[in-house]
Amino acid sequence: RAREVLAAARSTALLTDPRFVQVLDAVEDDDLVYVVHEWLPDATELTALLAAGPLQAHEAYEMVRHVSQAMAAAHR
């Protein structure tokens, strides 16, 4: 499993779309994988977003639109 995570992190490091967190490094040590990514001080954690309750329809639409555009760019 560690090798799969390491491979995924290294693939993610190749993404250039600004909607993705930039992976700076990924290393394996004794079946543990460490992934270093850019610091995003203004980002909202998913747990905080979910704890805030349901999104308004427009907020949900915008989020899904951005995620789907980023995923499409990643698969080109």
C-alpha positions in Angstrom: 0.0 0.0 0.0 2.9 2.4 0.8 4.2 2.1 -2.8 0.8 2.9 -4.2 0.5 6.0 -2.0 4.1 7.1 -3.0 3.3 6.6 -6.7 0.1 8.6 -6.4 1.9 11.4 -4.6 4.6 11.5 -7.2 2.0 11.6 -10.0 0.1 14.4 -8.2 3.4 16.4 -8.0 3.2 16.6 -11.8 -0.1 18.5 -11.8 0.1 22.1 -12.7 -3.5 23.2 -12.2 -3.6 25.9 -9.5 -6.7 24.2 -8.0 -4.6 21.4 -6.8 -2.3 21.6 -3.8 1.2 21.4 -5.1 3.1 18.3 -3.9 6.7 19.2 -3.2 8.2 15.9 -2.2 7.2 12.3 -1.3 9.4 9.7 0.4 9.0 6.3 1.8 10.7 5.1 5.0 10.0 1.7 6.6 6.6 1.3 4.9 5.5 4.9 5.9 5.0 7.5 3.2 5.6 11.2 3.9 4.1 13.7 1.5 5.2 17.3 1.7 2.9 19.8 0.1 2.6 23.6 -0.1 1.2 25.5 2.8 -2.2 27.1 2.3 -2.9 29.3 5.3 -6.3 30.5 4.0 -7.7 27.1 3.0 -10.7 25.7 4.7 -10.3 22.1 6.0 -12.9 19.6 4.8 -13.9 18.8 8.3 -14.6 22.4 9.1 -16.6 22.7 5.8 -18.7 19.7 6.7 -19.2 20.8 10.3 -20.7 24.1 9.1 -23.7 22.3 7.8 -25.2 22.0 4.3 -23.9 24.3 1.6 -26.2 26.7 -0.2 -27.2 25.5 -3.6 -24.9 28.0 -5.4 -22.0 27.2 -3.1 -22.3 23.5 -3.8 -22.6 24.2 -7.6 -19.4 26.3 -7.5 -17.5 23.7 -5.6 -18.5 20.9 -7.8 -17.8 23.0 -10.9 -14.2 23.8 -9.7 -13.5 20.2 -8.7 -14.8 18.8 -12.0 -12.8 21.3 -14.0 -9.7 20.5 -12.1 -10.2 16.7 -12.4 -10.8 17.1 -16.2 -7.5 19.1 -16.4 -5.7 16.4 -14.5 -6.8 13.7 -16.9 -5.7 15.4 -20.0 
